[in-house]
Amino acid sequence: MTDDPPVTDETPGLPPSLTPDSIATTLGGDIPGVPLGYVSFKGYLAEGNGGVHRLYIDDTFWSWLEVPAADIAARLDVPSNAADARSVIWVNRDARVTKCQVGYAPDLEDEGWGGDPVALTRRRRPPY
């Protein structure tokens, strides 16, 4: 019996594991000359309303994307105990994604939102 440490992919001097990720097989993309039909986003995934999911894109949960569930092609779920527990989702390139953020009326008064002193949700539809 020896006291040698177990051999793993993290053992110094050994090459890293090059096993393909299953998500690469799921989405394709290995066909030369054919662009992928997806855009990826990273954040904290939550349910939304009316067939739309929210993907919080900052740690304050004040900015998010609203993505139609039907346009989410795949998700790479990260364990909640991971150092960066955000999910990655792949969305159809032609999906209608809405970026939203929380703002306060005094900050938005110059943008035509009025002077109501309540938190507002500002929505815009960027060309993602």
Secondary structure, 3 states (H helix, E strand, C coil): CCCCCCCCCCCCCCCCCCCCCHHHHHHCCCCCCCCCCEEEEEEEEEECCCCEEEEECCCCCCEEEEEEHHHEEEEECCCCCCCCCCEEEEEECCCCCEEEEEEEHHHHHHHCCCCCCCEEEEEECCCC
